[in-house]
Amino acid sequence: MRVVFAGTPQAALPSLDAIAQSRHDLAGVITRPDAPAGRGRRLEPSPVKVRAGELGLPVLTPRSVKEPELLDQLRRLEPDACPVVAYGNLIPQVALDLPPHGWINLHFSLLPAWRGAAPVQHAIMAGDEVTGASTFRLERGLDTGPVYGVMTETIRPTDTAGDLLARLAHGGAGLLVATLDGIEHGDLVARPQPAEGISHAPKVEVADARVTWARPARAIDRLIRGCTPAPGAWTTFRGERLKLLPVAIAAPDEVPGHGTLEPGTLLVTRQAVFVGTGTLPVRLGIVQAHGKRPMPAPDWARGTRIEAGEGLADE
């Protein structure tokens, strides 16, 4: 089957590679235009654009899929289907109608759960024990199209969003190729999504990643893991932002002389830094103060000279 792949970030690369190595005819790639990145804000190509160049594939980088030039290029490429992984742009109906088998999206959740831009982050933050990936045919609604196939994946107790997304991206690549195979052979039928179990996963903004220390320790642990690596969980200390990487929930006998701590209160020992929550304290892992490099919390505490009674602020 002749296909044109659409995708942008690192998570789309396993699928691009799998399709390139499959029996399908990969005629070209659509990705987002070069975007500012890094401290210098220099224009950088997307990971998919870089890999497509390495594979010697034609690359289309429209600002909008509505552009007449892009639609003309797609018509000339004559794809039978357009597999999509995290492209990051809405596909208008005129484009959806071009390939005979439509646009086949790989979404990193078990639809209809976690429709939207950040399914992996929301699954971790919600405390889900199992998630997965789904292939479905795109339609105008947000992740509402009929589903071709699914795979499941256990969410591990220490998974960050980055860890889980990497596993889903690799496992989902095989699912996407198998879906294309089934569509080509005519023995795979898309099934409508059930009306029950719908949940939504909007983009996680920086403001959403701020830790509220009065929440239970487990909720704080899940929030931080769900926001790692992006947008990055954070709090404030002495009025400045402090970025937080994953924490560990402390055992009751692990905090010297304290079964609990008031929410946000810091306790520094020779080998650990604890902070109080609405339930058990948590032990900080790697932290990053404003303008500083990431470092283990005990090193940060020694350099900062935290005074008794100081704490991390919710606001």
N, C-alpha and C positions, 0 to 999 in steps of 0.2 A: 504494500500500500504506500502511496506517495504522501508524505506528510511535511508540514512546516511546523516547527517547534516554537513555542512562545514561552519565555521565562526570563528572569533577571538575576536573582541572588545566588549565592553559593549553594543553597538548598536545591536549586534546579539542576545543578551539574550532574548528579548521578543519573537523573532521567535523560538528560541530553546525551550523556555517554552511552547509556543503555540503548537508546534508540539508534544512535550512530552505529552501534555494534550489532544491531538486530538485522533481520531480513528486510526491514522496511526501507523505502527510498527517502532519505532525509534531504529534502530539496532546498531548505533554507531555515533561517532562524529570525524570529522577531524578539527584540529586547528593548528596554528603556534607553533613552539617550544618555550619553555621558553626563555624570552629575558631580558636583563639588564634593570632595572628600578630604579628610585629614585636617590638620591644623592650618595648612596652607590654602585649603579650599580649592585645590586644583581640580580641574575636570578629570574624572577617571572613568574608564569604561566599566560596564557591569561585568561580573564574573562570567555570565553567559556569553557576552560579546567576546571576551578574551578567549574562552574555550572554543567558540565557533570559528574564530580566526585560526586557531591552532588546527582545527579540523578541516580548514579550507572551505567553509560553507559561506554562501551569501548571507549577509546580515542586514536586516532592516531595523532602523531605529526611529520610528515615528514618534512624535510628541502625542499624537492621538491616533487611534485605529480608525477614526472617522476620516482621516486625510484621504482625499481622492487618489493621491499618488500611491499610498500604501495599498488601497483596495485594488488599484490597477496592477500593482506588482504581485499581489496575491493571485489575481486572476491569471496572470502570466505563468505563475509557478504551478497552478492547477493542482493544489493538494486535494487528496481524498478526505483527509481529516487534519485537524490542527491540535496536537497535544499541547497542554498548557500546564506549567508549574510555576506558581508565584510570579506571574508576569507583572502584576501591579498596575494594570490599566483596564478600564471597563471595555468590553467588546460590544460594539453596537450591533443591532439586529442585522444590518446590511452585511456585516462581516461574518456574523454567525451563520448566515444563510449560504455563504460562498462554497465551503467544502461539502460534498454530499453527505458525509458522516459527521459533520459539525465540528465543534471544538470540544475536546475531551480533557477535562480538568482533573489533575491530581490534587486532592485537598487533604490536609493533614488532620483529619478527625473522622470519627464514625458518624457520618451524616444521618439524621439531621442535627446532631449535636455540634455545637461550636461552629456555626456558620459565621464567616467573616474573616478579617485580616490576621487575627492572632489566635488561632485555635490551640496551638501547643502551649502558649503562655497561659491561656485561660484554663486549660485542662489541669495544669499543674497547680495553679492558684486555687482552683475549686476543690482540690484534693481528690480528683479522679484517680482510680487505681488502674484503669485500663483505657487506652485510647487506640488510635489506629490511623489508617488512611483510606480514602475512598476515591474511586474514579467515577465521574459523572459527566453527562452532557450539559454543557453550558446553555443557559437560557437567560432571559432578561432579569429574572429575580436573582437575589444574592445567594448563591450556592444552593439553589432550590431545585436544580435539574434532576432528572432520573438517574439512578445509580447503576453502574455496570458491575462494580466489584469492590470488595473491601479486604483489608488486612488488619489484624489487631496487634497491639504492642503494649506490654506491661509498663506502667510508669514506676520506676524504681524510687526508693525512698530518698536517694540523694541526687536524682536527676535534676539538672538545670534545663531550661528551655533549649539551650544550645545542644546539650547531650541528647535529649529526646528527639529534637528536630533532625539531628544527624542520622539517628537510627531510622526514623520514618522516611527520610529522604532516600536512603539506600534501599530499604525494603519497598518503598513505594515505587521506585524505578522499575522493579520487576513487575509489580502490579500494573503499571501503566503500559509496559510492553505487552503483557499478557492480555490486557484489555484491547489494545490495537490488533493483536492476533485474532482475538475472538470476534471483533467487529469485521475484520477482513474475511474470516471464514464463515460469517453469517450465523454462528451458533451462540452468540452472546446478546442477550436482550436487556436493555436498561429497565429498571423497575422504579416506579414513582417512590419518592421518599414518604415515609409514614407521617401522619399529621401530629403524632405524639412525639415527645422527646426533643422538641426543638429548643435550642439555646443559641445564644449569639456571642461572638468573640470580636468585638471592635478592637481597633488598634490600641495598644497600651501606650499611653502618653507618659511623659516624664512625671507629671503631677500624680498619675495613678501609682507610680512606683515609690512614693514616699511612705516610709514605715510609720505606722501608728502604734506606739509601744504598749498602749493599753489593751491591744488585741491579744488573743491567746498565742502562746509561743508557736503552736503548730501552724496557725494562720500566717504568722510573720515568716516562719521558715518557708512556707509555700510561696508567699509573695516574693521573697528575695530570690528563690530558685526560679520562679516563673519569669522574673525580670532580668535574669542573667543569661546571655550577656547584654541584651538590650531590652528596654532603655537603660537598665541599671538601677537597682534599688538604692535608696539614699535616705539620710536623715540629716540633722544639723547638730553641730557641736560648736559652742561659743559663737553662734551666729553664722557659721560657714558650713557649706555642704560637705557631708562625709559620705562617700560612696561605699556600699556594702556588698561584698560577695557572700556566698552562702554561709550560714551560721549553723551551729549544732545546738540542739535542745539539751540543757544541762540536767544531769541526774540530781535528785535532791541532796545527795551527800557530796556532790562535786563542788558546791559553792561554800567555801569555808565560813562556818558560823552563820550561814544564811540559807534557810530553806527556800525563801523567796526574796525578791527585791522589788521595790516600788517601780512601776513602769517608767522606763527610760533611765533609771539610776545605774550608774557604772560602778563596778567593783573590779579592781585591778589586783591580780596576784602576780607572782614572779613568772608564771608560765601561761597565764590566760587573762582575758578581759571578758567579764560577764556584764550583761545588761538586763534589767528587769523588764518583764512583760506582764500582761494581765493574768498569766498563770506561772509557769516555771521560767527561770532566767534562761537566756541563750548565751552561748559562748561565741564571740565574734571570731570570724576567720580572717580573710584578707580585707583590708579597708584601704581607702584612698582619700586622703584629705585634699582640699582644694589646692591645685597647683603642685601637688606632690605625686610621687610614683606610688603604685600599689605596694603595700607591705603587710606583714603579719600584724594583727592587732596588738600583741604585746610590744612589738618594736615601736608602733605608733604611740602607744600609751607612754612608753619610757621617754620618747622624744618630746611628747606633749606635756608631760608632768601634770597628769590629771590630779586634781585635788579632791579630797574626801567630800562626798555629797554631790559632785558634779554629775551631769547626766546628758542624755541625748534628747533633743527636743522634737515634739510632734509638729510644732508650728512656730 
